[in-house]
C-alpha cells in the first residue's frame, strides 16, 4: 500500500518537475558582440553564454546583481532566469558590448 502511494506521488510530481526545468538557450560571445543581442526566454529557462572570442569577456548586469566573472576564450557561464522583466547586461571588460535578456512568465502560470 505504501509503495503504491509513493509511485502515485512520483508520477504526479514528475511532469511538474520537467516543466520547472525549462529550456536551455545559448548566446555566443563572438566578434566583440553578444549573439543574439536580445533574447526572450521563459521564467525557469537557462541561458548559456559561451566565449568564442580571443579575448576574455563577462556577462555583467549590475542592477540585477548578475556577474559571470571573466570568461576566458572557450569558457561558458550559465544563468537560470527566475524573475520576469528585462535584464540589460554588458561586458564589464568591454562596455560597448551590450545585450538584453527578456524573461517572460510561463504560459498558464499565475501572474
CNS distance restraints for C-alpha pairs under 8 A (distance, minus, plus):
assign (resid   1 and name CA) (resid   5 and name CA) 6.38 0.50 0.50
assign (resid   2 and name CA) (resid   6 and name CA) 6.27 0.50 0.50
assign (resid   3 and name CA) (resid   7 and name CA) 6.24 0.50 0.50
assign (resid   4 and name CA) (resid   8 and name CA) 6.21 0.50 0.50
assign (resid   5 and name CA) (resid   9 and name CA) 6.24 0.50 0.50
assign (resid   6 and name CA) (resid  10 and name CA) 6.18 0.50 0.50
assign (resid   7 and name CA) (resid  11 and name CA) 6.19 0.50 0.50
assign (resid   8 and name CA) (resid  12 and name CA) 6.18 0.50 0.50
assign (resid   9 and name CA) (resid  13 and name CA) 6.17 0.50 0.50
assign (resid  10 and name CA) (resid  14 and name CA) 5.94 0.50 0.50
assign (resid  11 and name CA) (resid  15 and name CA) 7.36 0.50 0.50
assign (resid  12 and name CA) (resid  16 and name CA) 7.60 0.50 0.50
assign (resid  13 and name CA) (resid  17 and name CA) 6.25 0.50 0.50
assign (resid  14 and name CA) (resid  18 and name CA) 6.27 0.50 0.50
assign (resid  15 and name CA) (resid  19 and name CA) 6.41 0.50 0.50
assign (resid  16 and name CA) (resid  20 and name CA) 6.18 0.50 0.50
assign (resid  17 and name CA) (resid  21 and name CA) 6.32 0.50 0.50
assign (resid  18 and name CA) (resid  22 and name CA) 7.34 0.50 0.50
assign (resid  20 and name CA) (resid  44 and name CA) 6.10 0.50 0.50
assign (resid  21 and name CA) (resid  44 and name CA) 6.22 0.50 0.50
assign (resid  21 and name CA) (resid  45 and name CA) 6.96 0.50 0.50
assign (resid  22 and name CA) (resid  42 and name CA) 7.60 0.50 0.50
assign (resid  22 and name CA) (resid  43 and name CA) 7.71 0.50 0.50
assign (resid  22 and name CA) (resid  44 and name CA) 5.07 0.50 0.50
assign (resid  22 and name CA) (resid  45 and name CA) 4.35 0.50 0.50
assign (resid  22 and name CA) (resid  46 and name CA) 6.92 0.50 0.50
assign (resid  23 and name CA) (resid  44 and name CA) 7.65 0.50 0.50
assign (resid  23 and name CA) (resid  45 and name CA) 4.80 0.50 0.50
assign (resid  23 and name CA) (resid  46 and name CA) 6.19 0.50 0.50
assign (resid  24 and name CA) (resid  45 and name CA) 5.86 0.50 0.50
assign (resid  24 and name CA) (resid  46 and name CA) 4.70 0.50 0.50
assign (resid  24 and name CA) (resid  47 and name CA) 5.71 0.50 0.50
assign (resid  24 and name CA) (resid  48 and name CA) 7.24 0.50 0.50
assign (resid  25 and name CA) (resid  41 and name CA) 7.89 0.50 0.50
assign (resid  25 and name CA) (resid  45 and name CA) 7.51 0.50 0.50
assign (resid  25 and name CA) (resid  46 and name CA) 6.18 0.50 0.50
assign (resid  25 and name CA) (resid  47 and name CA) 4.72 0.50 0.50
assign (resid  25 and name CA) (resid  48 and name CA) 6.18 0.50 0.50
assign (resid  26 and name CA) (resid  47 and name CA) 5.62 0.50 0.50
assign (resid  26 and name CA) (resid  48 and name CA) 4.81 0.50 0.50
assign (resid  26 and name CA) (resid  49 and name CA) 5.90 0.50 0.50
assign (resid  26 and name CA) (resid  50 and name CA) 7.53 0.50 0.50
assign (resid  27 and name CA) (resid  34 and name CA) 6.40 0.50 0.50
assign (resid  27 and name CA) (resid  35 and name CA) 5.43 0.50 0.50
assign (resid  27 and name CA) (resid  36 and name CA) 6.07 0.50 0.50
assign (resid  27 and name CA) (resid  47 and name CA) 7.18 0.50 0.50
assign (resid  27 and name CA) (resid  48 and name CA) 6.13 0.50 0.50
assign (resid  27 and name CA) (resid  49 and name CA) 4.68 0.50 0.50
assign (resid  27 and name CA) (resid  50 and name CA) 6.42 0.50 0.50
assign (resid  28 and name CA) (resid  34 and name CA) 5.83 0.50 0.50
assign (resid  28 and name CA) (resid  35 and name CA) 5.04 0.50 0.50
assign (resid  28 and name CA) (resid  36 and name CA) 7.28 0.50 0.50
assign (resid  28 and name CA) (resid  49 and name CA) 5.82 0.50 0.50
assign (resid  28 and name CA) (resid  50 and name CA) 5.16 0.50 0.50
assign (resid  28 and name CA) (resid  51 and name CA) 6.20 0.50 0.50
assign (resid  28 and name CA) (resid  52 and name CA) 6.50 0.50 0.50
assign (resid  29 and name CA) (resid  33 and name CA) 5.67 0.50 0.50
assign (resid  29 and name CA) (resid  34 and name CA) 4.75 0.50 0.50
assign (resid  29 and name CA) (resid  35 and name CA) 6.24 0.50 0.50
assign (resid  29 and name CA) (resid  49 and name CA) 6.87 0.50 0.50
assign (resid  29 and name CA) (resid  50 and name CA) 5.90 0.50 0.50
assign (resid  29 and name CA) (resid  51 and name CA) 4.62 0.50 0.50
assign (resid  29 and name CA) (resid  52 and name CA) 5.48 0.50 0.50
assign (resid  29 and name CA) (resid  53 and name CA) 6.27 0.50 0.50
assign (resid  29 and name CA) (resid  57 and name CA) 7.86 0.50 0.50
assign (resid  30 and name CA) (resid  34 and name CA) 6.61 0.50 0.50
assign (resid  30 and name CA) (resid  35 and name CA) 7.19 0.50 0.50
assign (resid  30 and name CA) (resid  51 and name CA) 6.62 0.50 0.50
assign (resid  30 and name CA) (resid  52 and name CA) 5.09 0.50 0.50
assign (resid  30 and name CA) (resid  53 and name CA) 4.80 0.50 0.50
assign (resid  31 and name CA) (resid  53 and name CA) 6.24 0.50 0.50
assign (resid  32 and name CA) (resid  53 and name CA) 7.16 0.50 0.50
assign (resid  32 and name CA) (resid  97 and name CA) 6.44 0.50 0.50
assign (resid  33 and name CA) (resid  37 and name CA) 7.36 0.50 0.50
assign (resid  33 and name CA) (resid  97 and name CA) 5.61 0.50 0.50
assign (resid  33 and name CA) (resid  98 and name CA) 7.37 0.50 0.50
assign (resid  34 and name CA) (resid  97 and name CA) 6.95 0.50 0.50
assign (resid  34 and name CA) (resid  98 and name CA) 6.93 0.50 0.50
assign (resid  34 and name CA) (resid  99 and name CA) 6.25 0.50 0.50
assign (resid  36 and name CA) (resid  99 and name CA) 7.84 0.50 0.50
assign (resid  37 and name CA) (resid  98 and name CA) 6.87 0.50 0.50
assign (resid  37 and name CA) (resid  99 and name CA) 4.54 0.50 0.50
assign (resid  37 and name CA) (resid 100 and name CA) 6.23 0.50 0.50
assign (resid  38 and name CA) (resid  99 and name CA) 5.75 0.50 0.50
assign (resid  38 and name CA) (resid 100 and name CA) 4.73 0.50 0.50
assign (resid  38 and name CA) (resid 101 and name CA) 5.94 0.50 0.50
assign (resid  38 and name CA) (resid 102 and name CA) 7.44 0.50 0.50
assign (resid  39 and name CA) (resid 100 and name CA) 6.43 0.50 0.50
assign (resid  39 and name CA) (resid 101 and name CA) 5.08 0.50 0.50
assign (resid  39 and name CA) (resid 102 and name CA) 6.06 0.50 0.50
assign (resid  40 and name CA) (resid 101 and name CA) 6.06 0.50 0.50
assign (resid  40 and name CA) (resid 102 and name CA) 4.60 0.50 0.50
assign (resid  40 and name CA) (resid 103 and name CA) 5.97 0.50 0.50
assign (resid  40 and name CA) (resid 104 and name CA) 7.23 0.50 0.50
assign (resid  41 and name CA) (resid  45 and name CA) 6.25 0.50 0.50
assign (resid  41 and name CA) (resid  81 and name CA) 7.84 0.50 0.50
assign (resid  41 and name CA) (resid 101 and name CA) 7.47 0.50 0.50
assign (resid  41 and name CA) (resid 102 and name CA) 6.20 0.50 0.50
assign (resid  41 and name CA) (resid 103 and name CA) 5.08 0.50 0.50
assign (resid  41 and name CA) (resid 104 and name CA) 6.16 0.50 0.50
assign (resid  42 and name CA) (resid  81 and name CA) 7.50 0.50 0.50
assign (resid  42 and name CA) (resid 103 and name CA) 5.39 0.50 0.50
assign (resid  42 and name CA) (resid 104 and name CA) 4.75 0.50 0.50
assign (resid  42 and name CA) (resid 105 and name CA) 5.73 0.50 0.50
assign (resid  42 and name CA) (resid 106 and name CA) 5.53 0.50 0.50
assign (resid  43 and name CA) (resid  81 and name CA) 5.41 0.50 0.50
assign (resid  43 and name CA) (resid  82 and name CA) 4.96 0.50 0.50
assign (resid  43 and name CA) (resid  83 and name CA) 6.48 0.50 0.50
assign (resid  43 and name CA) (resid  84 and name CA) 6.52 0.50 0.50
assign (resid  43 and name CA) (resid 103 and name CA) 5.80 0.50 0.50
assign (resid  43 and name CA) (resid 104 and name CA) 5.87 0.50 0.50
assign (resid  43 and name CA) (resid 105 and name CA) 5.49 0.50 0.50
assign (resid  43 and name CA) (resid 106 and name CA) 5.95 0.50 0.50
assign (resid  44 and name CA) (resid  80 and name CA) 6.13 0.50 0.50
assign (resid  44 and name CA) (resid  81 and name CA) 5.45 0.50 0.50
assign (resid  44 and name CA) (resid  82 and name CA) 5.48 0.50 0.50
assign (resid  45 and name CA) (resid  80 and name CA) 5.70 0.50 0.50
assign (resid  45 and name CA) (resid  81 and name CA) 5.70 0.50 0.50
assign (resid  45 and name CA) (resid  82 and name CA) 7.85 0.50 0.50
assign (resid  46 and name CA) (resid  78 and name CA) 6.70 0.50 0.50
assign (resid  46 and name CA) (resid  79 and name CA) 5.53 0.50 0.50
assign (resid  46 and name CA) (resid  80 and name CA) 4.15 0.50 0.50
assign (resid  46 and name CA) (resid  81 and name CA) 6.11 0.50 0.50
assign (resid  47 and name CA) (resid  78 and name CA) 5.69 0.50 0.50
assign (resid  47 and name CA) (resid  79 and name CA) 5.35 0.50 0.50
assign (resid  47 and name CA) (resid  80 and name CA) 6.29 0.50 0.50
assign (resid  47 and name CA) (resid  81 and name CA) 7.58 0.50 0.50
assign (resid  48 and name CA) (resid  76 and name CA) 6.53 0.50 0.50
assign (resid  48 and name CA) (resid  77 and name CA) 5.60 0.50 0.50
assign (resid  48 and name CA) (resid  78 and name CA) 4.48 0.50 0.50
assign (resid  48 and name CA) (resid  79 and name CA) 6.57 0.50 0.50
assign (resid  49 and name CA) (resid  59 and name CA) 7.95 0.50 0.50
assign (resid  49 and name CA) (resid  76 and name CA) 5.45 0.50 0.50
assign (resid  49 and name CA) (resid  77 and name CA) 5.36 0.50 0.50
assign (resid  49 and name CA) (resid  78 and name CA) 6.54 0.50 0.50
assign (resid  50 and name CA) (resid  74 and name CA) 6.49 0.50 0.50
assign (resid  50 and name CA) (resid  75 and name CA) 5.83 0.50 0.50
assign (resid  50 and name CA) (resid  76 and name CA) 4.24 0.50 0.50
assign (resid  50 and name CA) (resid  77 and name CA) 6.66 0.50 0.50
assign (resid  51 and name CA) (resid  56 and name CA) 7.45 0.50 0.50
assign (resid  51 and name CA) (resid  57 and name CA) 7.03 0.50 0.50
assign (resid  51 and name CA) (resid  71 and name CA) 6.56 0.50 0.50
assign (resid  51 and name CA) (resid  72 and name CA) 6.89 0.50 0.50
assign (resid  51 and name CA) (resid  73 and name CA) 5.26 0.50 0.50
assign (resid  51 and name CA) (resid  74 and name CA) 5.21 0.50 0.50
assign (resid  51 and name CA) (resid  75 and name CA) 5.68 0.50 0.50
assign (resid  51 and name CA) (resid  76 and name CA) 6.30 0.50 0.50
assign (resid  52 and name CA) (resid  73 and name CA) 5.91 0.50 0.50
assign (resid  52 and name CA) (resid  74 and name CA) 5.60 0.50 0.50
assign (resid  53 and name CA) (resid  73 and name CA) 5.82 0.50 0.50
assign (resid  53 and name CA) (resid  74 and name CA) 7.70 0.50 0.50
assign (resid  54 and name CA) (resid  73 and name CA) 5.58 0.50 0.50
assign (resid  55 and name CA) (resid  72 and name CA) 6.81 0.50 0.50
assign (resid  55 and name CA) (resid  73 and name CA) 6.18 0.50 0.50
assign (resid  56 and name CA) (resid  70 and name CA) 6.02 0.50 0.50
assign (resid  56 and name CA) (resid  71 and name CA) 5.22 0.50 0.50
assign (resid  56 and name CA) (resid  72 and name CA) 4.43 0.50 0.50
assign (resid  56 and name CA) (resid  73 and name CA) 5.89 0.50 0.50
assign (resid  56 and name CA) (resid  93 and name CA) 7.87 0.50 0.50
assign (resid  57 and name CA) (resid  70 and name CA) 5.59 0.50 0.50
assign (resid  57 and name CA) (resid  71 and name CA) 5.21 0.50 0.50
assign (resid  57 and name CA) (resid  72 and name CA) 6.84 0.50 0.50
assign (resid  57 and name CA) (resid  91 and name CA) 5.80 0.50 0.50
assign (resid  57 and name CA) (resid  92 and name CA) 7.30 0.50 0.50
assign (resid  57 and name CA) (resid  93 and name CA) 6.12 0.50 0.50
assign (resid  57 and name CA) (resid  94 and name CA) 7.32 0.50 0.50
assign (resid  58 and name CA) (resid  67 and name CA) 7.33 0.50 0.50
assign (resid  58 and name CA) (resid  68 and name CA) 5.75 0.50 0.50
assign (resid  58 and name CA) (resid  69 and name CA) 5.76 0.50 0.50
assign (resid  58 and name CA) (resid  70 and name CA) 5.02 0.50 0.50
assign (resid  58 and name CA) (resid  71 and name CA) 5.72 0.50 0.50
assign (resid  58 and name CA) (resid  90 and name CA) 7.45 0.50 0.50
assign (resid  58 and name CA) (resid  91 and name CA) 4.68 0.50 0.50
assign (resid  58 and name CA) (resid  92 and name CA) 5.81 0.50 0.50
assign (resid  58 and name CA) (resid  93 and name CA) 6.75 0.50 0.50
assign (resid  59 and name CA) (resid  66 and name CA) 7.54 0.50 0.50
assign (resid  59 and name CA) (resid  67 and name CA) 5.91 0.50 0.50
assign (resid  59 and name CA) (resid  68 and name CA) 5.26 0.50 0.50
assign (resid  59 and name CA) (resid  69 and name CA) 7.33 0.50 0.50
assign (resid  59 and name CA) (resid  89 and name CA) 6.35 0.50 0.50
assign (resid  59 and name CA) (resid  90 and name CA) 5.93 0.50 0.50
assign (resid  59 and name CA) (resid  91 and name CA) 5.30 0.50 0.50
assign (resid  59 and name CA) (resid  92 and name CA) 7.08 0.50 0.50
assign (resid  60 and name CA) (resid  65 and name CA) 7.89 0.50 0.50
assign (resid  60 and name CA) (resid  66 and name CA) 5.65 0.50 0.50
assign (resid  60 and name CA) (resid  67 and name CA) 4.66 0.50 0.50
assign (resid  60 and name CA) (resid  68 and name CA) 6.50 0.50 0.50
assign (resid  60 and name CA) (resid  89 and name CA) 5.26 0.50 0.50
assign (resid  60 and name CA) (resid  90 and name CA) 5.33 0.50 0.50
assign (resid  60 and name CA) (resid  91 and name CA) 5.91 0.50 0.50
assign (resid  60 and name CA) (resid  92 and name CA) 5.97 0.50 0.50
assign (resid  61 and name CA) (resid  65 and name CA) 5.93 0.50 0.50
assign (resid  61 and name CA) (resid  66 and name CA) 4.96 0.50 0.50
assign (resid  61 and name CA) (resid  67 and name CA) 6.52 0.50 0.50
assign (resid  61 and name CA) (resid  87 and name CA) 6.87 0.50 0.50
assign (resid  61 and name CA) (resid  88 and name CA) 6.13 0.50 0.50
assign (resid  61 and name CA) (resid  89 and name CA) 4.38 0.50 0.50
assign (resid  61 and name CA) (resid  90 and name CA) 6.58 0.50 0.50
assign (resid  62 and name CA) (resid  66 and name CA) 6.15 0.50 0.50
assign (resid  62 and name CA) (resid  67 and name CA) 7.56 0.50 0.50
assign (resid  62 and name CA) (resid  89 and name CA) 7.64 0.50 0.50
assign (resid  64 and name CA) (resid  87 and name CA) 6.89 0.50 0.50
assign (resid  68 and name CA) (resid  77 and name CA) 6.33 0.50 0.50
assign (resid  71 and name CA) (resid  75 and name CA) 5.60 0.50 0.50
assign (resid  71 and name CA) (resid  76 and name CA) 6.71 0.50 0.50
assign (resid  71 and name CA) (resid  77 and name CA) 7.58 0.50 0.50
assign (resid  81 and name CA) (resid 103 and name CA) 6.69 0.50 0.50
assign (resid  82 and name CA) (resid 103 and name CA) 7.75 0.50 0.50
assign (resid  83 and name CA) (resid 103 and name CA) 6.80 0.50 0.50
assign (resid  84 and name CA) (resid 102 and name CA) 7.60 0.50 0.50
assign (resid  84 and name CA) (resid 103 and name CA) 4.81 0.50 0.50
assign (resid  84 and name CA) (resid 104 and name CA) 5.30 0.50 0.50
assign (resid  84 and name CA) (resid 105 and name CA) 6.08 0.50 0.50
assign (resid  85 and name CA) (resid 102 and name CA) 5.82 0.50 0.50
assign (resid  85 and name CA) (resid 103 and name CA) 5.19 0.50 0.50
assign (resid  85 and name CA) (resid 104 and name CA) 6.63 0.50 0.50
assign (resid  86 and name CA) (resid 100 and name CA) 6.65 0.50 0.50
assign (resid  86 and name CA) (resid 101 and name CA) 5.73 0.50 0.50
assign (resid  86 and name CA) (resid 102 and name CA) 4.46 0.50 0.50
assign (resid  86 and name CA) (resid 103 and name CA) 6.23 0.50 0.50
assign (resid  87 and name CA) (resid 100 and name CA) 5.62 0.50 0.50
assign (resid  87 and name CA) (resid 101 and name CA) 5.05 0.50 0.50
assign (resid  87 and name CA) (resid 102 and name CA) 6.33 0.50 0.50
assign (resid  87 and name CA) (resid 103 and name CA) 7.93 0.50 0.50
assign (resid  88 and name CA) (resid  98 and name CA) 7.41 0.50 0.50
assign (resid  88 and name CA) (resid  99 and name CA) 5.92 0.50 0.50
assign (resid  88 and name CA) (resid 100 and name CA) 4.50 0.50 0.50
assign (resid  88 and name CA) (resid 101 and name CA) 6.46 0.50 0.50
assign (resid  89 and name CA) (resid  98 and name CA) 5.81 0.50 0.50
assign (resid  89 and name CA) (resid  99 and name CA) 5.26 0.50 0.50
assign (resid  89 and name CA) (resid 100 and name CA) 6.06 0.50 0.50
assign (resid  89 and name CA) (resid 101 and name CA) 7.84 0.50 0.50
assign (resid  90 and name CA) (resid  94 and name CA) 7.64 0.50 0.50
assign (resid  90 and name CA) (resid  95 and name CA) 5.69 0.50 0.50
assign (resid  90 and name CA) (resid  96 and name CA) 7.37 0.50 0.50
assign (resid  90 and name CA) (resid  97 and name CA) 5.50 0.50 0.50
assign (resid  90 and name CA) (resid  98 and name CA) 4.40 0.50 0.50
assign (resid  90 and name CA) (resid  99 and name CA) 6.17 0.50 0.50
assign (resid  91 and name CA) (resid  95 and name CA) 5.30 0.50 0.50
assign (resid  91 and name CA) (resid  96 and name CA) 7.52 0.50 0.50
assign (resid  91 and name CA) (resid  97 and name CA) 5.57 0.50 0.50
assign (resid  91 and name CA) (resid  98 and name CA) 6.78 0.50 0.50
assign (resid 105 and name CA) (resid 109 and name CA) 6.86 0.50 0.50
assign (resid 105 and name CA) (resid 111 and name CA) 7.15 0.50 0.50
